């Protein structure tokens, strides 16, 4: 899968936004399919292969949360970006809890959305291609590969989203150093998109659950009450 030749499914009940995004991504060389609600998008995915889904949260018939949940429960790990209102912190957290890879808050710039899409397509292309790299590094039992956006714990692969990868990378590169939520948001997002700092707590909770499934004694990602988080350099 090449980033410039990918098939994108856009799901939104706003026809103006759909047309705008379709034109923008088509200009970048993507093939774009659109759907006006989650049900229409779901039916398309049942019979067709796409490389990435961009889906609004609030839609009639079938909303973005439900579509994401149904795909994940069916074992479909297609990259999934949610479009959500910046006024609904719960929406953002819930979407990530259901398995979305990333989210972009409305109103957003097309440039930011494109950057999110590019990052996810790059991750999938590298994983599918199986390229080797010379820049992986370790922190105790943690193995990090920036080129593949992959992480292992005690030689067992941990499936993470782009945001989760950046969170772990930021903390583990400086073990023992405490990062507050604002600094972590700046490192993880790295753009002017509007987010709430408590979304970091959602990412941390998801990361802990994923590591705990592999190692029930996982304690490397520590909470520093009243401040933020750090990676425990003593973890072996």
N, C-alpha and C positions, 0 to 999 in steps of 0.2 A: 504494500500500500504506500503510495507516494502522496505527500501532503498536498501537492498541486493537482492531483488527479483523484481526489476522494469524493465519495458520494455522501452528501449531508442530507439529513431529514430535519426540516424545520417545522415545528408544531406550535401554532399560535392562532388564536381566534381573531387577531387584529390583521385584517387583510393588507392594510397599509404597511405595517411593520414586516409582514411576510414578504411583500414585494420588494421592499427596500433591502432586506437581508438577502433575498434570492439574487437580486442584481449584484449586490456587493460581493457575495461569495462566488457567483458565477464569473465575475470579472477576474477573480483570482485563480480561475481554472478549475473550480470544483463543479461537480454535477449536483444540482440542488433539487430535492423533492420537497413539496410542502403538504401540510395537512392542517385542517382548521380546528381539530380537537384531538384529544388523546385516543379516542376510539378509532378515528380514521388513521391516525399514526400507527396504532397497534395492528390494525388489519394490514397495513402496508408492510410492516415488519414481519408479519407471519409468512409472507410470500416473497419478500425481497431482502437482499443484503445491503446494508448501508454501513458506512465507516464511523459515523458519529451522529448523535441526536442532539438537537438544541430544542428545548421544550419549555413553554410557558407553564407557570404553576396554575394560575386561575383560568380555567376554561370550562365551558359547558360540556355535558355528556360524559367526558372522562378527563379529570384534571391531570396535571403533570406529575404530582406525587403518586397517584395511582398507577400511571403508566410506568414510571420508574420502578415502583415496587413489583409490579407484575413481571417486568423484564428480569429483575434480579431473582425473584422467586423461581422463575423458569430457567435460571442458570445463564441468562444472556448478559454478558459483561461488556456489551458495546459501550464505548465512551458516551457519557450522558451529561449534558450541561443544562441546568435549570435557569430559567429567567424568572426573577422574583422581585417583588416590590421592596424597595429599601426600607419601607416602614413596617415590614413584617419580619422581625428577628426570628420568631418562632418558625416561620416558613423556611428560612434559610437553614436553621438547625434541623428541622424535620427532613428537608430534602437530602441533606448530607447523611442523616441517620438512615434513610431508606436506600442509600447506595449511590447517589449521584456523585460523579467525579468532581464536579465543580459547579459553581453558580455565579451568575452575573446579575447585579441588581439594576432594576429599572429606576430612572432613565440611565442608559449606558451609552458609551461611545462605541461605534462599530469597531474602532481600533482595538479596544480592550477585549471585546468579544472575539475578534480574530486572533488575538494573542492567546486566549484560552484555547481556542480550537487548534491552533498550530501546536501548542504544547502537548495536547492530548493526542493528536495525530502523530506527532513525532515519537511520543512514547510507544504508541502501538506499532509504528513502523519499525522501531528499533527492536522491540520484543519479537516481532514476527521474523525480522531478518536475522536475529541471533548474532549480531556483530559482537566481536570481542572488544575490549577497551583496555587502556593502560592507566586509567585514572581512578580506579576503585580504591577505597580506603576502608580501614577498620577502626572500630572503637570497642575494645573488648570483644564480646561475641557478636557485635553488630557489624555487618558488611554493607557498604553503600556504593552504588554504582551510578554516578551522575549522568553518564551517557545514556544508560538504559532506564534511568529513573526507577531503579530496582533496589530493594532492601532485603537482606537476609538476617535472621537471628538464630544463632547456633546452627548455621548452615541450612536453615529452613526458610524458604522464600515467604515474605510477607507481602500480600497484595495491598498496595496503597494507591491513593489518588495523587494527583500532582501536588495538591495543597498539603496533603499529609506527608508526602516525601520531603517537601521543602521545610516543613516544620521539624521533622526528625533531623534532617541534614543540618539545619541551623543550630539546633541544640547540641547534637552529637559532635559537631566540629569544635565546639568549645565546652567540653564536659566540665561540670561544676559551676559554670557561669549562669547566673540567674537572668532570664529574659522576662521583662514584663510583657503584657499582652500587646501593648502598642508597638513595641519593638518587633515582636514576633509577627504581627500583622504586616508591618513594613517589609520584613524579610520574605514572608510567605507570598504576599500579594504583589508587592513591588510596582504598583501603579496607583492611579488616582481613583480607582473604583471605590464606591461608598460601601463600607461594611461596618459592622458593630464589633467592638473588641471582644465581646463575650463569645463570638463564634469560634475563637481560639479554644474555648473550653469544650466545644463540640468536637473539634478536630482531635484534641487530646484524648477525649473519652473514646473516640473511635479507634485511635491508634492503640490505646491500652487494651481494648477488647481484642483487637487483631493479634497483638503480641501475646496476650494471655491465652489465646486459643492454642498457641504453640508452646508457651511456657507459663504454667499457672503461677509461677513464683516471680514473674516479671515485675520489677520495681524500678527499672532504670529511669523512667520518665517521672520525675518527682514534682509535686506541687509545693511551692513555697508560699505558704498562706499569706495573703495580703499583698503579694508581689507578683508572682507569675510562675514560671516553670524552669526546670533545669534538667540536664541529663546527668545521671549519677555515674561519675567516673569510676566508682568502686565496683560497679556491676561487672561480674565475671561470667 
